[in-house]
Amino acid sequence: MRAALVSALAAAASSDPHIVLLTDSGANDAALKSFRAMLPEQCYDVDGSADAMIGMAAGLAMNDHRVFIFATEPMMTFRTCEFLRREICRNQLSVAIVAESGAGEEEGRESLLQTLPGMRVMTVQDAKDARAAVAILASTDGPCVISVPGEAVGDRR
Amino acid sequence: MGTVKPEDDGRPKPGALALDAADFRHRIDFLKAQATAIRRWTVALSGAASVGHVGTALSSVDLLTGLYFHELRVNPMLPDWAERDRFILAHAETAAALYATLGARGFLRSDALWSRLRRGHAPVGRTLAAAPGVDLCTGSLGYGLAVGAGLALSARRHGVDWRTVVMLSDEECHSSSTWNPARAAAHMKLDHLIAVVPTTGMRGGATDQTRSASTLASEWEDLGWHVVQTDGHDLAALCGALEQFVHVSGKPGVLIAHTVVGKGVSFLEHGVGCHDRPLMPAETTAAIEELA
């Protein structure tokens, strides 16, 4: 599923140089490697904490970029929500966070995220959903969390 | 009135400090006068809003004066000028000093916000994104440098040469939310990103036992930043220090400025125990009189 999302992003990013991916070293599966090989100028490895990635995404989005964050670190610490609320949601910046759900995690996360002002939450279940989500986000403004179902390790190779 | 051109921003042209001795003294005297006026307004705005951190705000005034009256490419007639340098005040507890500086520089004078600030009807504990001259709404500590790094990266991607300056506290330099984007910025060679760190040697109103200024400088250098240190209250020295970053390429820069809490007000200087409490009305009056 993640591969389908990255593939859809690659298609959109190939015609829009303002689409940028931020990743950390843990989010380094085959799909992202392929994206990085195809569009190296639109993919940045920001190793470190989620708050650093979110802050950098906010800075990019303040200057006409659409940013997609891929991170392995669990995003749901309160401090991260504070960053999301204050920098991204308050300013309605075009930042989309791809969050992979695990068993029992998604309900608490998505309900909390929906309380953030202006935050959209999309749940992607298949390739068609993935293409639709990217199409919407590439043409509309505002923050979003894209929840994708967790995958077995084999799916990432 | 003729058309305002962005380059007519009132900022001294490059090399302004390479003046003859008389012009140089005149320029520095002008900056000192601005700084004194900004100190008065910092105390007045803090008193009107009954907010604390006055000592910290006063310690940043000379830096803000040097930035807004000498170094930053900004134009108060065109606060949204696309080619302007961006400035982020990460430690927004000193927002009163920024508002005072923006007022002195001409961004706020005719704005309704200035009237509200003077009456204490607008918050000065954080920076308001709607205020002319403010590039980012800040409040809690630790957010500014990451956003600044993102702005600097976006400028490079657009092929433009405006700079991003982030002023953050030495207290924020205890946090991973500062060091992580600092590491990323060095890795990306964001040489149009400048951090300014006024270091008072204090933390939370008491002496910082955990780190000295030299340790702080080493930490930034180890991450790959170009480090310049200066006296944060010597306007000639700090303007010269800021000009050095124009010649740095391939790495971001940090100015570590040695400052004094409460600088300019005798009973607040080196103030221990007055970190976050608002001044009493009598203290506010006494401070303004001393700064006259």
Contacts between the chains, C-beta under 8 A, distances in Angstrom:
chain1	res1	chain2	res2	distance
A	17	B	157	7.8
A	20	B	157	7.7
A	41	B	157	7.9
A	44	B	153	7.3
A	44	B	188	7.0
A	46	B	181	7.9
A	46	B	184	4.8
A	47	B	180	7.9
A	47	B	183	7.5
A	47	B	184	7.1
A	48	B	176	7.4
A	48	B	179	8.0
A	48	B	180	3.2
A	48	B	181	7.3
A	48	B	183	6.3
A	48	B	184	6.3
A	49	B	176	5.6
A	49	B	177	6.6
A	49	B	180	4.9
A	51	B	142	7.3
A	51	B	143	7.7
A	51	B	146	6.7
A	51	B	177	4.8
A	51	B	180	7.5
A	52	B	146	4.8
A	52	B	176	7.9
A	52	B	177	6.5
A	52	B	180	3.7
A	52	B	181	4.4
A	52	B	184	6.4
A	53	B	146	7.8
A	54	B	146	7.2
A	55	B	143	5.9
A	55	B	144	7.9
A	55	B	145	7.3
A	55	B	146	2.2
A	55	B	147	4.7
A	55	B	149	7.2
A	55	B	150	6.4
A	55	B	177	7.5
A	55	B	181	6.0
A	56	B	146	5.2
A	56	B	147	7.3
A	56	B	149	5.2
A	56	B	150	3.8
A	56	B	153	6.8
A	56	B	181	6.2
A	56	B	184	6.8
A	57	B	150	6.3
A	58	B	146	7.5
A	58	B	147	4.9
A	58	B	150	5.9
A	59	B	146	7.1
A	59	B	147	4.3
A	59	B	148	6.3
A	59	B	149	6.2
A	59	B	150	2.0
A	59	B	151	4.0
A	59	B	152	7.4
A	59	B	153	6.9
A	59	B	154	6.3
A	59	B	164	7.8
A	60	B	150	4.4
A	60	B	151	7.6
A	60	B	153	6.1
A	60	B	154	4.7
A	60	B	157	7.9
A	61	B	150	7.6
A	62	B	135	7.9
A	62	B	136	7.6
A	62	B	147	7.4
A	62	B	150	7.3
A	62	B	151	6.2
A	62	B	154	7.2
A	63	B	151	6.1
A	63	B	154	3.6
A	63	B	155	6.8
A	63	B	158	6.8
A	64	B	154	7.2
A	64	B	158	7.4
A	65	B	154	5.7
A	65	B	157	7.2
A	79	B	177	8.0
A	82	B	140	6.4
A	83	B	143	6.3
A	86	B	137	7.0
A	86	B	139	6.6
A	86	B	140	7.1
A	86	B	143	7.0
A	87	B	136	7.7
A	87	B	137	7.9
A	87	B	143	6.3
A	87	B	147	6.4
A	90	B	129	7.7
A	90	B	137	6.6
A	91	B	129	6.9
A	91	B	137	7.4
